[in-house]
Amino acid sequence: MAIIIDGKKISTEIKDELKEKVASLNKDITLCVIQVGSDPASTIYVNNKKKACEYIGIKSLSYELPNETTEEELIGLVEELNNQPNVNGILVQLPLPKHINEDKIIQTIAPHKDVDGFHPENVGRLSIGQKGFVSCTPAGIVQLLKRYNIPIEGKECVVVGRSNIVGKPIAMLMLRENATVTVCHSRTKDLKEITKRADILIVAIGKPKFITKEYVKEGAVVIDVGIHRNEDNKLCGDVDFDDVIEKVSAITPVPGGVGPMTIAMLMHNCVESGIA
Ligand SMILES: Nc1nc(=O)c2c([nH]1)NC[C@@H]1CN(c3ccc(C(=O)N[C@@H](CCC(=O)O)C(=O)O)cc3)C=[N+]21
């Protein structure tokens, strides 16, 4: 029987640990969350982040900006928050409207307030093993594996997807944990042949139910980073859960897997920023 990895439960454990830490600090921690426009999915995620802050005892300040906000205006706000010593974390919810250059905004955030771990300085630090903020979804995946006592060292880890916010950083993190890492993407030939080698298969491609049992080795651990909402508001991941369940030894569900961990690790980064 496969283990269903309970991200909701582990995220609550982590949040409870953080709540205790914050209570013992005697110091305010403040996260600023900036959302441009009103994409409904973004609003759900932003609200989940604010709820988590409240639970842990972190102050959250919301900036809800209209879709027409210019790049200059957004840069101005980020710079203003960079300069406020009471602000510990700045999060600009992605995606941004097309007229705003995301890279430019991310690079404007002061690296020591970049609790998403998206700034090139933090990405660079991760890749050369220096301390810095680690991107929340990858950090959450490693926490899930560790807290379920799933060994990483020496394992064959295959990552499907090479985005800057998930694929690339999770590959770096698994490498740091001494896995043997292969990164696959849309131009990979014989994808199935490669994914079938994986002891740990991490999927972040953004295609609903793409990974079926033909892609998975018997007994593999499958981590599903995808999140898709269908017509009747039901969520599913990049992995066809019902199809692979008989074959895997452990798997993260959607919802209730990686998603809540992303938020728990964001809270972790905020607390780290507040302590520093
Ligand atoms: N600057 C920035 N930082 C992010 O961390 C960031 C972002 N932009 N843009 C979008 C993605 C996506 N993301 C999620 C967070 C929580 C859930 C989550 O809580 N998921 C729940 C379900 C929530 C629901 O009902 O939709 C679950 O999987 O159980 C999902 C996805 C953070 N992201």
Ligand as a Chemical Component Dictionary entry (heavy atoms), coordinates in Angstrom:
data_LIG
# 
_chem_comp.id                   LIG 
_chem_comp.type                 NON-POLYMER 
_chem_comp.pdbx_formal_charge   1 
_chem_comp.three_letter_code    LIG 
# 
loop_
_chem_comp_atom.comp_id 
_chem_comp_atom.atom_id 
_chem_comp_atom.alt_atom_id 
_chem_comp_atom.type_symbol 
_chem_comp_atom.charge 
_chem_comp_atom.model_Cartn_x 
_chem_comp_atom.model_Cartn_y 
_chem_comp_atom.model_Cartn_z 
_chem_comp_atom.pdbx_ordinal 
LIG N1  N1  N 0 5.876  35.222 -5.465 1  
LIG C1  C1  C 0 5.252  34.043 -5.482 2  
LIG N2  N2  N 0 5.529  33.126 -4.548 3  
LIG C2  C2  C 0 4.903  31.920 -4.543 4  
LIG O1  O1  O 0 5.180  31.059 -3.674 5  
LIG C3  C3  C 0 3.915  31.652 -5.556 6  
LIG C4  C4  C 0 3.671  32.647 -6.506 7  
LIG N3  N3  N 0 4.346  33.814 -6.458 8  
LIG N4  N4  N 0 2.761  32.423 -7.485 9  
LIG C5  C5  C 0 1.968  31.217 -7.560 10 
LIG C6  C6  C 0 2.654  30.034 -6.905 11 
LIG C7  C7  C 0 1.712  28.939 -6.491 12 
LIG N5  N5  N 0 1.779  28.875 -5.043 13 
LIG C8  C8  C 0 0.962  28.106 -4.228 14 
LIG C9  C9  C 0 0.825  28.326 -2.888 15 
LIG C10 C10 C 0 -0.058 27.596 -2.116 16 
LIG C11 C11 C 0 -0.822 26.605 -2.672 17 
LIG C12 C12 C 0 -1.815 25.876 -1.833 18 
LIG O2  O2  O 0 -2.099 26.251 -0.716 19 
LIG N6  N6  N 0 -2.408 24.790 -2.338 20 
LIG C13 C13 C 0 -3.448 24.028 -1.676 21 
LIG C14 C14 C 0 -4.803 24.230 -2.334 22 
LIG C15 C15 C 0 -5.225 25.648 -2.456 23 
LIG C16 C16 C 0 -6.440 25.796 -3.366 24 
LIG O3  O3  O 0 -7.553 25.496 -2.913 25 
LIG O4  O4  O 0 -6.248 26.196 -4.525 26 
LIG C17 C17 C 0 -3.102 22.559 -1.756 27 
LIG O5  O5  O 0 -2.378 22.177 -2.710 28 
LIG O6  O6  O 0 -3.543 21.807 -0.916 29 
LIG C18 C18 C 0 -0.700 26.353 -4.019 30 
LIG C19 C19 C 0 0.200  27.086 -4.784 31 
LIG C20 C20 C 0 2.651  29.824 -4.599 32 
LIG N7  N7  N 1 3.215  30.476 -5.616 33 
# 
loop_
_chem_comp_bond.comp_id 
_chem_comp_bond.atom_id_1 
_chem_comp_bond.atom_id_2 
_chem_comp_bond.value_order 
_chem_comp_bond.pdbx_ordinal 
LIG N1  C1  SING 1  
LIG C1  N2  DOUB 2  
LIG C1  N3  SING 3  
LIG N2  C2  SING 4  
LIG C2  O1  DOUB 5  
LIG C2  C3  SING 6  
LIG C3  C4  DOUB 7  
LIG C3  N7  SING 8  
LIG C4  N3  SING 9  
LIG C4  N4  SING 10 
LIG N4  C5  SING 11 
LIG C5  C6  SING 12 
LIG C6  C7  SING 13 
LIG C6  N7  SING 14 
LIG C7  N5  SING 15 
LIG N5  C8  SING 16 
LIG N5  C20 SING 17 
LIG C8  C9  SING 18 
LIG C8  C19 DOUB 19 
LIG C9  C10 DOUB 20 
LIG C10 C11 SING 21 
LIG C11 C12 SING 22 
LIG C11 C18 DOUB 23 
LIG C12 O2  DOUB 24 
LIG C12 N6  SING 25 
LIG N6  C13 SING 26 
LIG C13 C14 SING 27 
LIG C13 C17 SING 28 
LIG C14 C15 SING 29 
LIG C15 C16 SING 30 
LIG C16 O3  DOUB 31 
LIG C16 O4  SING 32 
LIG C17 O5  DOUB 33 
LIG C17 O6  SING 34 
LIG C18 C19 SING 35 
LIG C20 N7  DOUB 36 
# 
